[in-house]
Each structure stands twice: as C-alpha cells, then as structure tokens.
Amino acid sequence: MSALVCGKRSSSSSSIFEELLHAPLPSSKRPRRSASAVAAASAGGGAPSPAAALRLSPGRPSDRCGGNLAHLRALFPEMDQQFLERALEASGNDLDSTIKSLNNLHLESAETNLSSAFIESGSGISPNIQLVTEADGVNNGGAEAVAENPPAVENLPTDGSGWVELFVSEMMNASNMDDARARASRTLEVLERSIITRAGAEALESFHKENLLLKEHAEAMLRENTVLKRAVAIQHERQKEYDQMNQELQHLKQLVSQYQEQVKTLEINNYALSMHLRQAQQSGSIPGRFHPDVF
C-alpha cells in the first residue's frame, strides 16, 4: 500500500521538478553556483539529488509573486529560499500547486529513506526509537539552508506504548502543522509496514506448523494404508479359499445326490428280484407230486 502511495506521489511531483532539473541556466548565472555544493556533489560519486540541483540553481522572485513566496517561506521555513523560488516559477506562480508539489517531494524522499531504514533495521529491535529529522546547514554564500534529509529509522517499537511514545515525540518535534502532518504520515506508514511484516511472519510460521502437521498426518495415513493393504490381501486370500471350499462342497453335494439316486435304483432292483424269487418258489412247490430227481 505504501509503495502505491509512494508511486503516486512521485508521479505527481516529478513532472514539475524534472523541468527544473533539465532547464538550462543562463551563462550569467552559472558562475553563482556554490563551489562547496559542486564539490560535495562530485565527492558523492554521482549526480546530485533533485533537491540539491534545485538549490544550486538560483532565481529571483518577481514582484507579482512576492506574496506567494512569502507564504511559502512561512509554510516551509526549513527550505531554502532559492529552492522555493524555483519551485514557484516551475508551477507557473500557482501557490496551491507549489505547496502540493513541495509536500509530495518532501514525503516522497521521507518514505524512501524510511523504507530503506526499515528493511535494514529488521524485526528484532528494541522499543526505544528516535527519528532523526532535519539538520541545519550553512553554505559558502552564508545563506541558511535546511538539509532535506528525511528521518531515518534506527529502531522500531515492539509494543503499543512504544509507538505511542514515538508518535507523541514526533508531534512535539514538529515545527508547524504541515511538518506535523508529514511526521504523522511517515510514522503511520512505518507502523503499517511493521504490522504487515509481523503479520506476514506470523502467517509464515503458522503455515510452516500447518505444513508439519499435514506431513505427520500424511505419514500416518500412509502407515494406515499399508496396514489396510495387508488386511485386504489377507481377506482376498481367505475369500479365495472360501470360494474353493464352496466349490468342493457343491461338487460333494452333487455326488451325494447321484449316490442317493443309485441307492434308490438298487433298492428297487433288489425289491423286484426278491419278488421274482418268491414267485418262483411258490410255483415250484406243487402238492402230490415229487421231484423226479428224488426217485
């Protein structure tokens, strides 16, 4: 969310100040640049920042924008007068647009430094915190200029009381209402990032624990599945044996029925033979006659 806010603020403020950076300076005004500022920029090993480049480009306010410039000096006492003049000229002497651009530029640089400091500080930090705000400096020409370095976070609170103390301290150190709003915005954004980071860490830890539980559950299910497979195999063998025994039983039943039919047939035959024997015995015994072989 803060990255989106930073992107929106940077897109709104960069259009004006890019024109200031790329605008050519008259040859009569170029020698008026501060030698110390040029030396500091060359010693830094890179191109100067937009704020420094604007401070190195002097300009004179016109008579009709003197009231606007005085109002800007009252709202931004920590900024260099030449920087305010250049910002007012870049916005076409529009006071509201200039104030909005300066606020966006100030908050943009503050958020960038707060983000980098928050990443470097980590999560295991003590609740004592100090936000180092603006430092005063004097250039070679004797003009007073406030360094526009935004606050850098050294430590982050770990409880609600620490954040309350930080917020109260920032409000007490504010020079005006705009500074108080900027400080409150920076502090709330740091708090939001801290909450998101801790919530992400807790969610990651919870996900890790849940993953371990799921692994243990999967291992238990694999063991149960192995036991179940063995039980199914044993049951299958028993079922095969039962089927074989059932087939043998059916075969034996068929044999028994066949044997019973044979027994009945034999009984009928035996009965018929016994009847024939009786009839033969009765017909062979005639009274008054003797067997010829006897005599």
C-alpha positions as CSV (number, residue, x, y, z in Angstrom):
1,M,0.0,0.0,0.0
2,S,2.8,2.4,0.9
3,A,4.5,1.5,-2.3
4,L,1.5,2.6,-4.2
5,V,1.3,5.8,-2.3
6,C,4.9,6.5,-3.0
7,G,4.4,5.8,-6.7
8,K,1.5,8.2,-6.9
9,R,3.4,10.9,-5.0
10,S,6.5,10.5,-7.1
11,S,4.5,10.7,-10.4
12,S,2.7,13.9,-9.2
13,S,5.8,15.7,-8.1
14,S,8.4,14.5,-10.6
15,S,6.8,16.3,-13.6
16,I,7.5,19.7,-12.2
17,F,10.9,19.1,-10.8
18,E,12.2,17.3,-13.9
19,E,11.6,20.5,-15.8
20,L,13.6,22.3,-13.1
21,L,16.5,19.8,-13.4
22,H,16.6,19.8,-17.2
23,A,16.1,23.6,-17.7
24,P,19.3,25.3,-19.0
25,L,20.8,28.1,-16.9
26,P,21.8,31.4,-18.3
27,S,25.6,31.8,-18.7
28,S,25.5,34.9,-16.4
29,K,24.0,32.9,-13.5
30,R,26.2,29.7,-13.8
31,P,29.2,31.1,-12.0
32,R,27.0,31.9,-9.0
33,R,26.8,28.2,-8.1
34,S,28.3,27.3,-4.8
35,A,31.7,25.7,-5.1
36,S,31.1,23.7,-1.9
37,A,27.9,22.3,-3.3
38,V,29.6,21.3,-6.5
39,A,32.5,19.7,-4.6
40,A,30.1,17.9,-2.3
41,A,28.2,16.5,-5.4
42,S,31.4,15.4,-7.1
43,A,32.7,13.8,-3.8
44,G,29.5,11.8,-3.5
45,G,30.4,10.0,-6.7
46,G,27.1,10.5,-8.5
47,A,24.7,13.0,-9.8
48,P,23.3,15.4,-7.2
49,S,19.8,14.8,-5.9
50,P,16.8,16.8,-7.3
51,A,16.6,18.9,-4.1
52,A,20.4,19.7,-4.3
53,A,20.1,20.5,-8.0
54,L,17.3,22.9,-7.4
55,R,19.2,24.6,-4.6
56,L,22.2,25.0,-6.9
57,S,20.0,26.9,-9.5
58,P,19.3,30.4,-8.1
59,G,16.5,32.5,-9.3
60,R,14.9,35.9,-8.4
61,P,11.3,36.2,-7.5
62,S,9.3,38.7,-9.4
63,D,7.3,41.5,-7.8
64,R,3.9,39.9,-8.5
65,C,4.9,36.6,-6.9
66,G,6.4,38.1,-3.8
67,G,3.3,37.4,-1.7
68,N,3.3,33.8,-2.8
69,L,7.0,33.4,-2.0
70,A,6.4,34.9,1.5
71,H,3.6,32.5,2.1
72,L,5.8,29.6,1.0
73,R,8.6,30.7,3.4
74,A,6.0,30.8,6.2
75,L,4.8,27.2,5.4
76,F,8.3,25.8,4.7
77,P,10.8,27.7,6.9
78,E,13.2,24.8,6.7
79,M,13.6,25.0,2.9
80,D,16.0,27.3,1.0
81,Q,14.5,30.5,-0.5
82,Q,16.1,29.8,-3.9
83,F,14.6,26.4,-3.9
84,L,11.1,27.9,-3.2
85,E,11.6,30.5,-5.9
86,R,12.5,27.8,-8.5
87,A,9.5,25.6,-7.4
88,L,7.1,28.6,-7.7
89,E,8.4,29.5,-11.1
90,A,8.1,25.9,-12.3
91,S,4.5,25.7,-11.2
92,G,3.6,28.9,-13.0
93,N,3.2,31.0,-9.8
94,D,0.4,28.7,-8.7
95,L,0.5,28.7,-4.9
96,D,-1.6,25.6,-4.4
97,S,0.2,23.6,-6.9
98,T,3.6,24.6,-5.5
99,I,2.6,23.7,-1.9
100,K,1.3,20.3,-3.1
101,S,4.4,19.6,-5.1
102,L,6.7,20.5,-2.2
103,N,4.7,18.4,0.2
104,N,4.8,15.5,-2.2
105,L,8.6,15.8,-2.8
106,H,9.2,16.0,1.0
107,L,7.0,13.0,1.7
108,E,8.4,11.0,-1.2
109,S,12.0,11.4,0.0
110,A,11.0,10.7,3.6
111,E,9.1,7.5,2.6
112,T,12.1,6.3,0.5
113,N,14.5,6.7,3.4
114,L,12.1,5.2,5.9
115,S,11.6,2.2,3.7
116,S,15.3,1.5,3.4
117,A,15.9,2.1,7.1
118,F,13.0,-0.2,8.0
119,I,14.4,-3.0,5.8
120,E,17.9,-2.6,7.3
121,S,16.6,-2.5,10.9
122,G,14.8,-5.9,10.8
123,S,12.2,-7.1,13.2
124,G,14.1,-7.9,16.4
125,I,14.6,-4.4,17.7
126,S,14.2,-2.6,21.0
127,P,11.2,-0.3,21.6
128,N,13.4,2.8,22.1
129,I,13.3,4.8,18.9
130,Q,14.4,8.2,17.7
131,L,13.6,9.7,14.4
132,V,16.4,12.0,13.2
133,T,14.6,14.7,11.4
134,E,16.1,17.8,9.7
135,A,19.6,19.2,10.2
136,D,20.6,22.8,9.7
137,G,23.5,23.7,7.4
138,V,25.2,26.8,6.1
139,N,26.6,27.1,2.5
140,N,29.6,29.2,1.4
141,G,27.4,32.2,0.5
142,G,26.2,32.5,4.1
143,A,22.6,31.6,3.3
144,E,20.9,29.3,5.8
145,A,19.6,26.1,4.3
146,V,18.0,23.1,6.0
147,A,19.2,19.7,4.8
148,E,16.2,17.9,3.3
149,N,17.3,14.5,4.6
150,P,14.1,12.7,5.7
151,P,14.1,10.9,9.0
152,A,15.9,7.6,9.2
153,V,14.6,4.8,11.5
154,E,17.2,3.3,13.8
155,N,14.9,1.1,15.8
156,L,11.2,0.1,15.7
157,P,8.9,-0.3,18.7
158,T,7.6,-3.8,19.5
159,D,4.5,-2.8,21.6
160,G,1.8,-0.2,21.5
161,S,3.3,2.0,24.2
162,G,6.5,2.4,22.2
163,W,4.5,3.5,19.1
164,V,2.5,6.0,21.3
165,E,5.8,7.5,22.6
166,L,7.2,7.7,19.1
167,F,4.1,9.4,17.8
168,V,4.0,11.9,20.7
169,S,7.7,12.7,20.3
170,E,7.2,13.3,16.6
171,M,4.3,15.7,17.2
172,M,6.3,17.6,19.8
173,N,9.3,18.0,17.4
174,A,7.0,19.3,14.6
175,S,7.7,22.9,13.7
176,N,4.3,23.6,12.1
177,M,1.1,21.9,11.0
178,D,2.5,20.7,7.7
179,D,5.5,19.3,9.4
180,A,3.2,17.6,12.0
181,R,1.1,16.1,9.1
182,A,4.2,14.8,7.4
183,R,5.6,13.3,10.6
184,A,2.3,11.7,11.4
185,S,2.1,10.3,7.8
186,R,5.6,8.8,8.0
187,T,5.1,7.3,11.4
188,L,1.8,5.7,10.4
189,E,3.3,4.3,7.3
190,V,6.2,2.8,9.3
191,L,3.6,1.3,11.7
192,E,1.7,-0.1,8.8
193,R,4.8,-1.7,7.3
194,S,5.7,-3.1,10.8
195,I,2.2,-4.6,11.2
196,I,2.4,-6.1,7.7
197,T,5.8,-7.6,8.3
198,R,4.8,-9.1,11.6
199,A,1.6,-10.4,10.2
200,G,3.5,-12.0,7.3
201,A,6.0,-13.6,9.7
202,E,3.2,-15.0,11.9
203,A,1.4,-16.3,8.8
204,L,4.6,-17.9,7.6
205,E,5.1,-19.6,10.9
206,S,1.5,-20.7,11.1
207,F,1.8,-22.1,7.5
208,H,5.0,-23.9,8.5
209,K,3.3,-25.5,11.5
210,E,0.3,-26.5,9.5
211,N,2.6,-28.0,6.9
212,L,4.4,-30.1,9.5
213,L,1.0,-31.3,10.9
214,L,-0.1,-32.2,7.4
215,K,3.1,-34.1,6.8
216,E,2.6,-36.1,10.0
217,H,-1.0,-36.8,9.1
218,A,0.1,-37.9,5.6
219,E,2.7,-40.3,7.1
220,A,0.1,-41.7,9.5
221,M,-2.3,-42.2,6.6
222,L,0.5,-44.0,4.6
223,R,1.1,-46.3,7.5
224,E,-2.6,-47.0,7.8
225,N,-2.9,-47.5,4.1
226,T,-0.1,-50.1,4.3
227,V,-1.9,-52.0,7.1
228,L,-5.1,-51.8,5.2
229,K,-3.5,-53.2,2.0
230,R,-2.1,-56.1,4.0
231,A,-5.6,-56.7,5.6
232,V,-7.2,-56.6,2.1
233,A,-4.6,-59.1,0.8
234,I,-5.3,-61.5,3.7
235,Q,-9.0,-61.1,3.2
236,H,-8.6,-61.8,-0.5
237,E,-6.7,-65.0,0.2
238,R,-9.3,-66.1,2.6
239,Q,-12.1,-65.3,0.1
240,K,-10.3,-67.4,-2.5
241,E,-10.0,-70.3,0.0
242,Y,-13.7,-70.0,0.8
243,D,-14.7,-70.0,-2.8
244,Q,-12.6,-73.1,-3.4
245,M,-14.2,-74.8,-0.4
246,N,-17.6,-73.8,-1.6
247,Q,-17.0,-75.3,-5.0
248,E,-15.8,-78.5,-3.4
249,L,-18.9,-78.6,-1.2
250,Q,-21.2,-78.1,-4.2
251,H,-19.4,-80.9,-6.0
252,L,-19.8,-83.2,-3.0
253,K,-23.5,-82.4,-2.8
254,Q,-23.8,-83.3,-6.4
255,L,-22.0,-86.6,-5.8
256,V,-24.3,-87.3,-2.8
257,S,-27.4,-86.7,-4.8
258,Q,-26.1,-89.1,-7.5
259,Y,-25.3,-91.8,-4.9
260,Q,-28.7,-91.4,-3.4
261,E,-30.3,-91.9,-6.8
262,Q,-28.1,-95.0,-7.3
263,V,-29.1,-96.4,-3.9
264,K,-32.8,-95.9,-4.8
265,T,-32.3,-97.7,-8.1
266,L,-30.5,-100.6,-6.4
267,E,-33.3,-100.8,-3.8
268,I,-35.9,-101.0,-6.5
269,N,-33.9,-103.7,-8.3
270,N,-33.4,-105.7,-5.1
271,Y,-37.1,-105.5,-4.4
272,A,-38.0,-106.8,-7.9
273,L,-35.6,-109.6,-7.6
274,S,-37.0,-110.6,-4.2
275,M,-40.5,-110.6,-5.7
276,H,-39.4,-112.8,-8.6
277,L,-37.8,-115.2,-6.2
278,R,-40.9,-115.6,-4.2
279,Q,-43.0,-116.2,-7.2
280,A,-40.5,-118.8,-8.4
281,Q,-40.6,-120.6,-5.1
282,Q,-44.4,-120.6,-5.0
283,S,-44.7,-122.0,-8.5
284,G,-42.2,-124.8,-7.9
285,S,-43.9,-126.4,-4.8
286,I,-46.9,-128.5,-6.3
287,P,-48.7,-130.9,-3.9
288,G,-48.9,-134.7,-4.7
289,R,-46.0,-134.6,-7.0
290,F,-42.4,-135.3,-6.2
291,H,-39.4,-134.2,-7.8
292,P,-38.1,-136.6,-10.4
293,D,-34.6,-136.5,-9.2
294,V,-35.6,-137.7,-5.8
295,F,-36.7,-141.0,-7.1
